[in-house]
Amino acid sequence: MRTTLRIRRAAMVFTAIGALALTGCGDDGGSGKGKTGGGSSGSGKTPSGVSLPKLDGEKISVAAVWTGPEQANFVKVLKEFEKRTGATVTFVPAQDPIVNFLGTKIAGGQPPDVAMIPQVGAIKQAAEKKWAKPVGADAKAQLDKNYSNVWQDLGAVDGTQYGVYFKAANKSLIWYNTKAFENAGASEPKTWKDFMSTAETVSASGVTPVSVGGADGWTLTDWFENIYLSQAGPEKYDQLAQHKIKWTDPSVKDALTTLAELFGKPSLIAGGADGALQTEFPASVTQTFTGGDQPKGAMVFEGDFVGINIAQTKAKIGTDAKVFPFPAVGAESPVVTGGDAAVALKDSKGAQALLTWLASTDAAKIWAEQGGFISPNKALDTAAYPNEVQRTMAKALIAAGDAVRFDMSDQAPQSFGGTPGKGEWKTLQDFLKNPKDIAGTQAKLESDAAKAYKS
């Protein structure tokens, strides 16, 4: 169903990223961008073809874990929905793991109308618990028109559509401090071997090469997944994601052994293992792009959303900060994505209308114009993105089509792949601390996975 050829094509597009003359990636201002009108109490078709009902006086709540600029940009999308329908939408801050947060709200009789769920496994849990409501006909029509099959399948459980993927992420990028690279005489690496050599070159110049946000276990799962996809290949990746092969498989040993080449050298990691385990993701980015040519770390790995955190510093993307694709461990660089899906928890007219809106091109365009966002909506004109790096990453995601590989930990049951202090997050944090214990790490991962998948 998913071909390696299409992954290679997407990887080739990503390879062009590092050579781009990038412009800023933060909020480009203009809160009115993407707003094409529509009265507060009217309905009807907009230029994108989305039709929304009249919802005067209806109150809708939306829960999501987004904070800061992400929350602010999503609220802009919700405000336009309010203008077009007459509804009042309230953003409800949620916490990870979101299934636990939603469970508490539902038990208290106050579930939000819609939840933005960042894990495929969590969507499945919400459906199995009978919390999630199937996507209505109008939203499904938008999905059929605007989304490739893979993004619809990721939001479906046993053939029933529950999720509308609104925000996607390219999680196969490494960002670097250009001054630190220039001073070290380092260049962008293409392979894992070159990456390790580059790290040693930067280290010899007096700057610690790699910043790791190990306090957030999900960043460590992303390190593993990119290495595993490139080294083991897409078929093995799918098998491990579905627990059709065990975590004690030799392919997992190979990937952990490769990751240990970095984790096993504390001098290459900002603050060493202990420092990394106390560094949250946002700080791992900002410490890479502060301090001029003497940052705490010269490189930081993560997705396109890193641009949001860089915007919190004085660094400018294209001059002070640049990006290259995750280095190839095997034959090709990996293409791993993540995403957030809207799921209705109330079977109401307002909740279904909001799903329809979020599946539309108009909704995607509003956040796309702000930056720090990639839409899985294939009908969105990439001219909506504010700069060439955003456009390139969006084109690559769409080009991957049904071949894109979704974040493995987000496909797992949340108790294994999405809970702080437990499962994969905790075991890989322990591995960062003790990367020599590969066999023990595999055994713990398999034990936790077997319980979570009930296999």
N, C-alpha and C positions, 0 to 999 in steps of 0.2 A: 504493500500500500504506500509505503514511503521509500523513496529511492535515495541511495547514496549520491547519485549524480546531482540531484537538486540541492542537497546539502553542500556539495562542492561548489555549485554555482553561487550559492549564498555566501560561502566562505570567501570566494573570489571577490565578491562585492565588498565584504568586510575588509579585505586586504588593502583596498583603496583608501580606507579611512585615514591611515597614518600619513598618507601623502597629501592630504587635503590642506588647503589654507583655511583653517577653521575660523569661524567668527563666534561671538558670545553665545553661550548656551543657556543663560538664565532667563528671567522674566523680561521680555522685551516691552513690557508696558502695554497700555491700551486695553483697558478692561472691556471696551466695546468691541474688540475684535471678534469676528466670527458670528456676530449677532445680526441676523438678517430680518429682524422685525417680528411681527405677530403680536396682536393685542393681548392684554392680560386676561381677557375673557373670551377670546375667539378661538376658533379651531380652523383647520384647513391645511392644505398642503403647502410646504415650503419648497424652495428650490431643490432640496435634496429628495423631495418626494415623501417625506415623513408626515403623517397625519396624526395629530394629537387631539384628544377630546377636550371639551370644556370642563374644567374642574374647579370652578369658583368656590371658594370656601373650604375645599378639601385640604386636610393637613397630612403631610407625608413625612416620615422620618427615614433617614438613611444612615446606617452605621458603617464605619470604615476605620481602619487603623492609621490612615494617613494623618500626618501632622505638618506643620510649617507650610512651606510653599506648595507641597502637593495638596494639602487640604484646601489652601486658598484657591488654587486653580480648579479643583473639583467643584468648589462652591460656585465659581463663575459658571460652570456648566449647569449647575442646579438653578442658578438665578435666571438663566435664559429659559429653562423649563417652566419656571414660575411665570415669566412674562408671557409665554405662549399659551399657558393653560389656565392661569388664575389660581393655581394651587399654591400652598405655602409649604416649603420643604425645609426641614430641620436636619442639620448634620449632627450625628451622634458619635462622639469619639469612642472608639473601641480599643480593646487591648488584645494582644496575643496571649494564648491561642484563641482565635476568634470564636471557635466552636464553644469553648468554655464560657466566653463572654455572652454569646447568644443564648446558651443554655440557661444562664442565670436570668437573663431578661425574659425568656419564655416562661421559666418557672415562676417568675414574678408577675406574669400576665401582661408584660409590657414589651413584646417583641417589636423591633423596628419594622417598618413596612418592607424595606429593602436592605440587604447587607452586601457590602463589597467583600467578596471572599477571595483570599489570595492563594488558596491551595485547592488543587483538584480533589485531593482526598477529603478535604473539609466539605466540598460540595456534595460528595457522595454520602458523607456522614449526615449532612443536613437533610438529604433526600431520604435516607434510611430511617431517620428519626421522625419523618413526616413533617418536618419543619418547613421545608422548601415547597413552593407551589410551582407547578409547571408553567413554562413560558406560554403566553397567550398567542393567538393567531397573528396579531399585528406585529408583535416583536419578532415572531418567527419569520414573518415575511421580510422584515429588515435583515435578519440574519442570513436568510437564503440569498438575498440580493447583494449583501455587502461582505460576507465572510466566507473564507474557504472552509472545506469540510473539517479540517483538523480543529479549528477553533470552535466549531459547533460541537464536534465530538467531545472536546475537553469539558464542555459545559453540560453534557448529557449523562444520564445515569440509566442504564438498562433500556436505552432507546428513547427515553423521555428527556426533553430539553428543559433544563432548570436554570442554566447560567448564561449570561450575556457578557462575554469578555469585552471589557471597555479599554483597559490599559494593559499594554504588553511591555516587555523589557528585553533588551539584548543583554544577556549576562555573560558575554564572552569578550570582554574588553579589559585592557590594562592601560591606565592613565599614568602619565609621568611628568615630572618637573623638568622642563626643558633646560633650565639653567644648570641643574645638577647633572644632567646628561652631557651637556656641552662641556662643562668643566672636567668631566671624567673622560671625555672623548668617546662616549658610548653612542651606539646607534640602535635603532629599533630592531629587536630580534624577531626572527620568523619561526624558529623552532624552540622546543624546550631546552635543548642543549645550548643553543645560543642565548636563551633567556638566563640560564644559570651563569653562563660566561659573562653576560652583561652585568648581572648582579655582582659578581666578583670584581669587575672593572670599576663599578660605581663605589663599591666598598673600599677599594684601594685608594680612591680619591678622597676618602675621609667622610663620606656620607653613607648612612645605612640605606641599603637599596630598596627594601620592601616594607611597606606599612600594611599590617594585617589587623582587621577589626575582629579579633577573636572573642571579644566579650559577647558578640552576637553570633551564635552558633550557625546561623544560616549562611554566613559568609564562608564558613569552612566547608559546608556541603557544596557550595558553588565551586570552590577550588577543586574538590574531589570530582564533581560531575564533569567539569570541563576536561580534566585529565582523562577521566574514564571514557568519555565519548570519543575523544580523539584517539586514544590508545586502543580501546577494546572494540570500537566501532558501534554503529547505530543499532544493529540487531541485538548485541549483548546489552546495550544500554536499555533497550525496551524490555528485555528479559529480566534484568535486575530491577528495573522500575516496577515491574509487576510481581516481583519476587518469584519468578519462574526459575531463576537460578539463585543459589544461596550466596550470602555475603562471604562465605568461606571459599567461594570459587577462586581459582588462580588468577582470573582477570582482575579481581578486587585486590588481591595481593600485589599484582603488578602496578596498579594505579596508586596504592598506598606507598609502595616502594618509591615510585617517582615523586610523589608529594613529599616524602621524607627527605628527598635530596635538598629541598628548601627548608622544611620544618626542622630538619636535623642539624641545621647550621644557625644557631641563635644569633650569631654576629650579622647575619644577613637580614634579620627581622627587627624592626624598630622596637626597642625595649626588650628584645629577646622574647621568649615564649611567655614569661610572666607578664611583661609589658603588653604584649599583644592580647592576652586574655583579659586585661583590664581596659582595653581600648574598644569603645563602641564604634560601629560603622561610621557615623558622621565624623567622629574625631580622626578615624583612620584616613579620611579624605582630607580634612582641613589641615592636618599636620604634614601632609605631603605638599601642600601648596601655600604654606606660610614659612617664614624664615629665609626668604630669598633663595640663594644658592646653597644654603645650609639647612634644609628641611630635616625633620625627624626621619622621613622616609622619602626616597626618590620616586618610587612607583607604588600604585595602589590598584588592586584588582577589584573590579565590579562592573555593574551594568551601565547603560546609558544614563541612568538616573544620577550617577556621580556628578553630572553637570550641575545639578541643583545645589549640591554641597560645595562645589567649587565656587559657585556664585556667592557663597557666604564669606569668601576670602577676597583678597585684592587681585588674585591671579586671573588672567584673561586666557580663555581657551583660544588656541591658535598661536599664542605667543609664549605665555608662561606654562600652559598646560596643553599637552597633546595626548593622543590615544593611538594604540595599535591593537590588532586582534590578539586574542589569547593565543600563545604560541602553539604550534602543532607538536604534539607528542608522538602521534602516529603519522599517517600520510597527509592528513588534512587538519586545518584549524577547526575547532569545534564551533557549533552554532547552538547555544542553549538559550532558551527563553523562559520567561516567567510571565505572570499576568494576574489581573484582578477581575473577577466576574461579579456582575450584579445578579443577586438571587432574591426573588420575592418571598417574604415570610408571611405575608398576608395576601389573601386572594381578593384584592380590592381593585377597583377601576384605576385608582391613582398609582398603585404599585405597578400594575401592568403597563400603564402609560409611561411610567418612568423607564421601564425596561425597553419599551419601544424607542423612546428618546435616546437612550444610551447606545442602542444598536444602530443609530442613524449616523450619517455622515456629518450632519450639522453639529451634533454633540461632540464628535471626535475633533472637528475643526477648531472648536473653541479652545480646548486644552492644547492641541497641537501648536497653535499660534503662540502660546505662552512659553514653549520650550520645556525640556525635561520630561518628555512624554513621547511614546510611540504607540500608535493605534494598530490593532490587528485588522482594522476595517480596510479591505483592499480597494474600496471605492473612493477612499479619501485621496484627494489630489495632494501629492507630496509637496506642492508649492506652498501648502499651508504651514509647513514647518519653518521656523525662523532662521535656520542656517543650514549650511551644506552638510555638516556632520549629522544633524538630525535627519535630514532627507536621505542621506546615504544609509543610515542604520534602518530607517523605515523601509526603504526600497529592498534592502537585504532580507528583512523579515518577511515581507510580502513575497519576494522571489523564492524563498524557501518553501512557500506553500504548505502542502501536507507533509513535507519532509522535516519541518521544524521539530526539534526535540524539546519538550517542556521540562522545566526544572524537575529533576527526579524526586527530590525530597518533598516537593509540593504535590507530587502524584501519590505519595505514600499516605497511609493513615496518619492523622495528625499526631497521635501519641508517639509515633516513630520519627516522622519527618518534619514536624512543625511545632514542637513544644520546648520552650526554654528549660534547660536543666535536665532534659530527658532524651532518650533515644539517640538518634543520629547526631543531633546538635551537641549533646553532652559527650558522647563517645569521641567525636572528632575534636572537641576541646581537650579531652584527655590525651588524644593522639598528638595534638600540637605540643602538649607538655612532655610527652614521652613517645616520640616518633619511632623509637627502636622496637616498640612492642606491636609489630604488625599482626602477628598471629592472634594476640590477645584482643586487639582492636577488631579484627574480623570476627572472632568468636562472640564478642559483646554485641556487635552490630547484628549478627545473625540471630542471637538470642532475643534481642529486642524486636527485630523485624518479624520473627516467627510468632511472637505473642501478638504483635499489632495486626498482622495479616491473618491471624488465627489459622496458620498453616501447620 
